[in-house]
């Protein structure tokens, strides 16, 4: 009798990615993945200890793809912006995985590539070394929060989006002006969360980088100036 096929780690992750395009972390399971591969769960546990480790490996592959071919160009702010947009666009092609990244994070080679480039850029900015870890942490939270939130929104079905839009209209445009005067005043100019996310992401990131820039020590003026 022919032996059961041995699947490589990359083949397992390819199939997991494909399944995650149509499901979320809660409905995804190692058993379902094994069934798609025509094997049993125990064979997959030789590659990954549990579902969480497998999902982290999937998100890490997205980060590796995001950083493929990256070369630092421009000043430190341009470098951080480029890294952020690469990560955002990579997860934008896999919105379900983006939501998983915000939940499970990643600790593999892809994660190290992103961390390394952001830390290098912050160091090139002229910030004191002792301040860099805190600024990196804020940027990492910003990246993860905005990108995973966008992934969750993008993975919604058309019906869910329409229901959300209707709820938004009721909450904002239908607010009692006596109880919610500010909301009534600005209501027609407030936009739903899913609208124009790309520009908002860039604006929020730029504002954070401007705050960092304000912390960079300035050279002391020369005597006589």
N, C-alpha and C positions, 0 to 999 in steps of 0.2 A: 504493500500500500504506500502510495506516495506521501511523503511528509508534508505537513502543513507549511505553507509559505511563511517565510520570515520577513516581516515588514521593517523597513529602515525607519529611523527616527524622522527623517525628512518626509517620507511617504505618510507616516502617521500624522504629522503636523499639516501636510497638504490636505488630507481628508478632514481633519479637525477644522481647518480654516473654511473649507467648503461647507461643512455642516453649520458652522457658526454664522454663515451669511443668511441663514433662514431661521436661526434660533438664538436664544440668549443664554447666559451662563446658567440660569436655573434649569432650563429644559435640556441643556446639553448634558450628556453623561458619557462615561467611559464605556458603558455597556452599549449605548447607541453607536458610538464610534467604532467599537469592535464589530458590531453587526454590519456596519457600512464597509468594513474591511474584510468581512467574511472570516473573522477569527473570534477568539474568546477574550474576555477582559484580562485574564491572567497573563496573556502574552504581551499586553500593552504595559502592564505593571513592571515589566522588565526594563522598560524605557523611562517610565514616569511613576513615581511613588504613589501619586494620587491625582485627582482631577485638578486640584489647584495648581500643582506643579506643571501639569500639561497646559493649562490655560495661560500660565505665566510664560511658558515656552512659546506659545502662539503669539502672544503680544510682543515678546522679544524679537521674533522674526520680523514683525512689522517695523520695529525700531531699526533693525539691521538694514532692511530694505530702504528705510527713510534716509539712512546715513551713507548708503552706497554711492560712491563717487563724490562725496562732499569734499570740498576744498575751501579753507577759510579765505574769504575775500572781503575787502573793505575794513572799516574800523570795528571795534568790539561790539558796538550795537548792531551793526549790519550782520555780523557773524551770529549773534544770538537770535536775531530775527530770522535769518535764513534757516538755522537749525529748527526753530519753533515752527516755521511754515512747512518745512520738510516733514516734520513729525505729524503736523496737522493734516497735510495732504495725504500722507501714507495711511493714516487711520481713517481719513475721509473715504478711502476706497474700501474700508472694512469697518463700517459703523458699529456693527455688533461687537467687534473686537475692541473698538475704542471705549465702549462702555465697560467692557471687562477690564481694560487697562486701568481705568479709574478705580475699580474695585479690588483688583488683585495685584496691580503694579507688576514690575518685572525686575529681575536681578541678574540677567545674563549679559552676553557680549553686547547686545544692542543697547541695553541700558547704560553700560559702561561707556560706549561710544558717545552717547548723548551727554552724559555727565562730564566726560573729559573735555568735550568741545565747549560746553557752557562755562566750566571752570577756567579753561584757558582764556576764553574771551573776557571773563570778569577780571582775571589777573592782568590781562593786557590793558584793561581800562585804567589802571593806576590805583585801584582800590587797595587799601591796606590788606594784607593777607588775612588778618584776624577777622575782617568783616565779610570776607568772600563766602564762607559757608552759609551764613545767615541769608545773604542775598540769593545764593543759589537755591536755598530751600524755598524761598518765596516764589522764585521763578518756576521751580519744579511743581509746586502746588498750583500755580497759575496755569501752567501747561496742562497738567492732568485734569484739573477741574473743568477748564473750558473745552478741551478736546473730548473728554469722556461725556460731558454734557451734550456737546454737538452730536456725538455718535449716538447717544440715546435718542435725541430728537430725530436724527436722520433715519434711524431704524424703525420709526413708527410707521404704521400702515397709513394709507391715504384716509381711511375711515377714522383712525385715531387722530390724525392731524386735523381733520375737519371738526371732530368733536372738541378737540382742544381749542381750535379757533373760535368755535361757538361759545365755549365756556369763557374764553377771554373777552369776547364781545359783551357777554352778559355781565361779567365781573367789572369791566372797565366802563363801557358805555352805558350800562344800566344802573350804575351806582347812584344812590340817593344823594343829591347835591347838598342837602342839609347835613347829612351825617358824614359825607366824604367830600367836602368842598374842594380840596386840592385835587382829588382824583377827577371830579367833575370838570374842573378848570383845564386840566392837562390831558384828559382822557382821549380826545381825538388825535393827539399827537404821540401817544404812547404806542409802541409797536410790539407785536407778539414776540416771544422769545426766539422763535425760529427765523425771524426775518433779519436779513442782512448780517448774518453771523460772521462772515468772513471779514468784513470791514470792522466790525466791533472787536473781533479778536485782535486785529492789528492795532487798533486804537488803544485797547487795554494794555497790550504788551508795550507799545510805545510809551505810554504813561508810566509804566513800571520802570522802564529803562531810563526815563528822564529822572525819576526819583533816585535811581542808583547813581546816575551821573552827578547829581547834586551832592553826593557823599564823597566824591573823588577830591582828595586834597589838591589845592592849587599851589603852584610854585610861589615861593615868597618873592616879593618884588625886589629888584636889585637896588643896592644902595644908591641914593641920588635920584631914583625914579619918583 
